[in-house]
Amino acid sequence: MKYMSEYRDPALAKKYLEEIKRTVSRPWSIMEVCGGQTHSLVKNGIIDMLPDKVTMIHGPGCPVCVTPLNLIDKAIYLASEKGVILCSFGDMLRVPGSEKSLLEAKAEGADVRVLYSPLEAVKIAEDNPDKEVVFFAVGFETTAPANALSVVHAHRRGVKNYSILASHVLVPPAIKAVIDDEESKIDGFLAAGHVCTIMGNTEYHPLSAKYKVPIVVTGFEPLDVLQGILMVIRQLEQSQSEVENQYARIVREEGNPEAQKIINEVFEVHNQMWRGIGEIPDSGYAVREKYAEYDATKKYNVNIAEAPENPLCISGQIMKGIQKPFECSQFGKTCKPTNPLGAPMVSSEGACAAYYHFSGMVEA
């Protein structure tokens, strides 16, 4: 295959669905880790075409959704009260903090800018030497190399008015936490292909071996997801538990060593809070002491207390795969993309947003 349209071929999708139906003999629950895969399942109707014996469980794979509430509040404080130029990827702007979102702070006069690359933020800092510039560095391992590179770039160019507010989350510890949850009933996993493009597959082998679960590194197009599901089911039906790579056109076993090198230069692993889930050991990146002057958390020493989540929002249960978006009493009512109670309704990778836009469960 050479073109994107080939990975969306209805005839091939039908063949994969038929093969899944022939292969499955008993009920299985499979978690797709990444929100991009969730959107592919829902948007393309795959979730409704799978046989009843296959249950897809939506995982915590939306870094915007799990960014801690107080960190969003900290970003808003820096933009509103400290007068920094706060730069971010677009997804973060409408995610609700405890009182408002970054978009609302922008409407009130804060200098909040949407960028496509953290290197743009370094350039803004160079162009505005009298202003502090903070990039809200959110993401999986996937975006960590670019964020780390921005710090190295600023350091080499002597840009002292640039820093990052880091909220990087790591996938393998999250999978472990989900499996260890007493309410979890997951038989196999579709791992996030873009993460493994950077980090490779090696971290998943110990998980698969310890917990006896198949893990298939999977892409995001309809045929990717269908093939990944089939590969997991084949393993389950044969009582196997291995790591397989469906996304072989992109992912290599060792990942991208150069990207890993720049990550390890700037970041170190630490315990990380996941919004709606809690603290997961060794599941995030923090800026190393070597680059402390580029760590906004240390640079500004802003202590913002943890605020309670909206009691009507069940996003934590959704991101752990315990409940589905449509099982929330507020789904499509008080909670909509224009007025989200929780991050999964507003993020482009959020499960609630996927069901709201594509499931047909909400009247226009």
N, C-alpha and C positions, 0 to 999 in steps of 0.2 A: 504494500500500500504506500502511496506517495502523497495523497491529498486528504485533507480533513474530511471531505464529503464521504470518502470511502469508509471512515470510521462511524458514519451515521447511516449506512446502507440499510434500509428497512428489510430487504430480503435476507441479508446476513443476520440481522437482529432476530428475525423470525426463526432462522435455523438454530441460533444459540438458544432461544427460548424453548424450542422443541427438544433440543438436546438436554437442557436442564430438566424438563418435564420427564424425559425418559430416564434420566440418571437418578433423580431424587426418589427415595423410597420411604422416608420417614421425615418428621418435622425437624428443621434446622433453623437456628437463629444466627444470622451473620451480621456483624457490625461493619459498616463502611466508616472509616475513621474520619475522612475529610469531608467538610461541608461542600466542596466542589463536586464530590461524588454523590452526595445527597441531592444536590440540585439536578445533576444528570439523571438520577433515578426518578425524581418527581417530575421534572420538566418534560422528559421524554416519555412519560407514562409507563416506564419499566416497572415501577413499584406496583402497578395494577395488573401487569401482564404476567408476573411471576406466579408459579403455582402456589396454592394455599400452604403447602408444606414448607415454603421458603419465606421466612420472616426477616426483613431487613430492619436493623436497629441502627439508628442514627447516632453517631459518636460525637465526641467533644472537639472535633477537628475544625474549629473556627477560632483562630487566635484572637480576632477582634471580640468574639463573644465571651472569651474567658479572661480578657484583660481586667484586672481587679478594679473594683469600683473606686477605691481611694486613689488609684493611679490616674484614672480619668479625672477625678476631682483635682489631683495635683497638677495635671496638664492645664486644666481650666484656670486654676489659681495662678499658675505661672503666666498664662496669657493675659488674664484679667487684672491681676494685682501687681505682678512684677514687671509687666510691660515688655515681656520677651516677644520675639516673633516666633510663634509656635507653628511648626510645619508638621504635616502628617499625610499619610495616605488617605484617600477620600473616605474609605469605609468608616474611619474612626469618628468622623465629624458628627454623625447623628446618633451615636451610641449614647444612651442616657447615663449621666453621672448621678450622684445622689440628689442634686437639685436641678441641674441643667446639662445640656450637651455642649460640645465645642462649637457646634453650629450656632447655638443660641448665644454663646459667649461672643462669637464673631459678630452676630447681629447687634450685640450691645456695644460693639466698638473694639473688641480685642483683635489683635493682628494675627489671625489664624489663616494659614495658607495650605492649600492642597497641592502636593507635589507627586511626581511619579518616581523620583529617585532621591535618596538622601544626599547624593552628591550635589543636587540642586540647592539643598539647604546650606551646604558648605559654601557654595558660590554666593548665596544671599548673605551669609556671614561676612564674606570677604568684601562684598559691595556695601555693607552697612557696619563698618567697624565700631560705630558708637552704639550699636544695639546688640543685645544677646539673642542668639538664635538657638532654639531647641527643636530637635527632630524627635517626634514621638515614634520610637522604633519598636513597632509591634509586628509579630509574625512567628511562624514556625522557624525551624532551621532553614527553610527556603530563603527567607529574606535576610537572615543573619549575615551572610557574606557581604552584601551591599552596605548594610548598616555598619559593619566592622570596618569596611573599606573607607567609609566616610570619616571615621575617627582617625584612621591611619593617614588619610589624605589631609585632613585638617592639621594633624600633628606635623606632618612633613612640610606643610606650607606655613606653619607658624600661626595658624588661625586660632586665637585664644577665646574668641567669643562664640564658639560653637560647642554644643554638647548634645547628648542623646538621652532621652528618657526611655530606658529599655524595658520592654515587656515581651521577651522572647520565651516561647514555650516549646518543650521538646516532646515528641510523639511517643517514643518507646516507654518512658515512665508513665505516661497517661494511659497507655494500653494496659500496663501492669496494674495501675490503680483501678481501672474499670474491671479487670478480671477479679481483683481482690475484693471488690465491693460485694457484700453479702447478697444484695438484690440482683446482681448481675447473672444473666443466664445466656451467655454468648458461646457459640460453638466454634466460630471462626471469624477471621478478620480480613477486610480489604485494607491494606496499608496505603498511605498516601504517596503516590508516585513522585510528586514534585519534591517531597522531603527526601526521598531515597535517591533522587537525582543528585542531591548535595551530599547526603550522609552515607549512601550505600545501604546494603541489606544486612550487614554483619550484626548490628545491634538487635535484630529481630530473631536470630537463631536461638539465643539463650531463652527468650520468652516462649518461643514455640516449643522448645524441648522441655522446659520446666512445667508449663501449663498444659502440654499436650493439645495445642490448638493449631490448626493450619493458619498461616498468614500469607496472603498473596498480595504482593506489591502491584498496585493497579493504577491505570490511568483514569481519565475523566470523560472520555467520549462514550456514547452509548455502547458501542461494541467492546470497548475496554472494560466497562463495568460488567457487562454480561459475561464476557470471557472470564473475568476475575471471579464472579459468582460461581460459574461452572467449575473452575479450577478448585475453589474451596469445597464445593459439594462433592466433587470426585474424591478428594482426600477424605472427607468426612465419611462418605459411603464405604471407603476402604480402610477405615480406622487408622488413617495416617495423620501425621502432624508435622508438616515441614514448611519451610519458607520457599515460596516460588515467586518468580518474577514475570508477571504478565506484561509489564511496561518495559520490556527488554529493548525496545527501540530507543529508549532514553536512558534507562537506569542501568548502571554497572554495579557489580557486586561491591566494589571498593568506593563507589560514589565519585565525587570530584575532590581529589586530594588538595588541589590548590585552594578551593573554596574552604575546605576544612582547615587548612593552614591559616588563612586569614581570620577565621572564626576563633581558632585557638589562640591567636596572637592577641586579640582584643578582649575576648570573653572567657569566663570560667563558669563552670556549672554550679548552680546553687538551688536551694529549695525555692519553690515558686507557688504563690497563691493563684488559684484558678477560680475566676468568678463563678459562683453558683456551685462549686465543687469543693473548694477548700485547698489546703496546702498539700502539694504532692512533692515528696523528696526528690531532689536532683532532677527537677523537671524544667529548669529555666536557665537562662544565661544572665550573668551580671558582668559589668565592665570590670576588667582587672585593675588592680591598684596602679599598675604601670600607666594606665590612661585615666586615672581618677579625675583629672581636670576636665575630662570630656564626659563625665558621668553627671547628668543633671540632678540625680538624686543626692549626690554628695555635694555638688556645687552649690545647690540652693538650700539644702538641709531643711526641706519643708516637711513638717510632720502633720499629716492629715489623718484624723482618726477614721477607723473603719465605720462605714455607714451601713445600716441594714438595707437589704434588698426590698423591693416592693413586695409586700406579703402576698399579693395576688399573682405574682410571676412564678412559674414553675420551671424556669429555664435550666436550673441545676439538674432537675430530674430528666429533662429532655436531653441535655448534653451527656448525661451518663447512660442514656439509652433506656431509661426505666419507663418513661412516658413519651407519647408522641405529641406533636404540637396541637393536633385537633382535640386532644384529651384535656387541654387547658380550658377552663371555663371562660377565660377572657379572650381566647383566640378569635380574631376577626371581629371582636366587639369593642371592648375598651382598648385592646392591644392590636394596633395596625402599624404598618411601616411609617405612616405619617405621625403616629403617636405611640411609639413602642414602650411597653413596660419593661422589656428586657432586650439585651443585645441580639439574640437570635432572630428577632423580628426585623431588624434593620440592616444587619450585615448581609453582604452579597453571598456569603457562604452559610448564613444561618438557616437552620432547619425550619424555623417558623416562617421565615420569609419565603422559603421554597414552597411550603404548603399553601401559604397565602396567595402567592402569585400563580402557581401552576397546578394545584390539585383540583381546582373546581369546587372546593368546599366553601368558598366565600363568594357571596353574590356581589357582582360589580356594583 
